[in-house]
Amino acid sequence: MKNKLSFQEKYEVILQKNAQYEGIFYTAVKTTGIFCRPTCTARKPKIENVVFYDSTDEAIQNGYRPCKVCKPLEIADETPPYIQKILTDLSNNPFQKIKDYDLKQRGIEPSKIRRWFKKHHGLTFHSYQRMLRINTAYAKISEGESVTNTAFDLGFESLSGFNSSYRNILGQPASKVQKSIIHITRLTTPLGPMFACATKKGLCLLEFTNRKMLETEFKDLAKRLNAVILPGTNKYLTQTQKELTEYFERKRKQFSVSLDTPGTEFQIEAWKMLQTIPYGTTRSYQEQAIKINRPKAIRAVASANGANRISIIIPCHRVIGKDGSLTGYGGGLERKKWLLQFEQKN
C-alpha cells in the first residue's frame, strides 16, 4: 500500500481539525507531554514540538498522557450516557414529550442537549422528538390503522394539526400515505461517527458522517425505495451496531446482518462479489472484473465500488489498484489504509 501521509501533511490536518483523519494518527506534544486527536480544539503546538503516532498505545509507551480536552482514549463523538438514556426512553415510547422542564428535572441543561442534537442530527431536540412521533404515526397508518386514532394517540388535538405536521415533513397529508420508511440512526466507531439506515428488509446505508456524497446518497436511496428517511431504529440497525462493535474489537470477521441494496443489475452483482473478498486480503479492480466474468469492465467495477452505500460490511476498502496503490474510497484514503492494516494485523 503506497499511500502514506507525510509529516507536513499530518501537521496540516491538525491545523484544519480534519475529522476525516479521526483515529488514523495521534499528535504528541513534546513541551506538554500530552497526545491528542487530529480534531483537538486546544491551541495548536509549534511544528518543531510535534511527534505523530499511529496508535494511542504507541503514544503512551513513549511517555505521553492523554489530552483532557479531546480525550483520545474515548471513542470520537460518542453519545453521552445522559443523551443515550433519553434516546432509549424515546425509542421505547415515542409518544411522550420531553420538555425543557423535564430535562431540568433530570439535571440536564436544555441548551446543552439542544446543541448536541443540532451538531449531530442537524435539528433541535424538540424537532427530533416531533420527527419520531411522525415516524411512528407513519408506520401505524402504513400498516392500516386509521388516521383519526393515530392522530389522537400521538397527542394531536385536531386532525388538521396532524395533517399539517405531515405535510410539512413528508410533503403529503396523513390520509395519503404512500411511501415506506427508512430508519436512520447515528453510530460511533474508532474512525469517527457513521450514519446507518435500514428498511424492513435490512441495512441499506452505512457511511461516515463526513462523506461528501452523503446527501446525494440519501436522495437516491429515498427515490429508489419510494421512501422517507426518518429518525428511529429497528432490529437491523441494532444488529449493525452490535456487529460493527465486535468488528472493531477484533471479535468479528464476517457480518450477518441482512442487507437491502437497490441498484442496477451490474452494481448488485459487483457488490455481492465484494462480499466474497476474505477478511485481511485485497483484490485489484481487474481481479474483481474477472471474478464477475467482465474482464474488460474495470472502470465499471470501480464505478460500482464508488456507488456502494454500505461501508465496511460490503468491503469496498479491500479493492486496490493493480500496482498495490490505494485508490478511491468514499470514507477517505487514510480510513481505507487504516481498515486494511487493521484487518491484516488481525
Secondary structure, 3 states (H helix, E strand, C coil): CCCCCCHHHHHHHHHHCCHHHCCCCEEEECCCCEEECCCCCCCCCCHHHEEEECCHHHHHHCCCEECCCCCCCCCCCCCCHHHHHHHHHHHHCCCCCCCHHHHHHCCCCHHHHHHHHHHHHCCCHHHHHHHHHHHHHHHHHHCCCCHHHHHHHCCCCCHHHHHHHHHHHHCCCHHHCCCEEEEEEEECCCCCCEEEEECCCCEEEEEECCCCCHHHHHHHHHHHCCEEEEECCCHHHHHHHHHHHHHHCCCCCCCCCCECCCCCHHHHHHHHHHCCCCCCCCEEHHHHHHHCCCCCCHHHHHHHHHCCCECCCCCHHHEECCCCCCCCCCCCHHHHHHHHHHHHHC
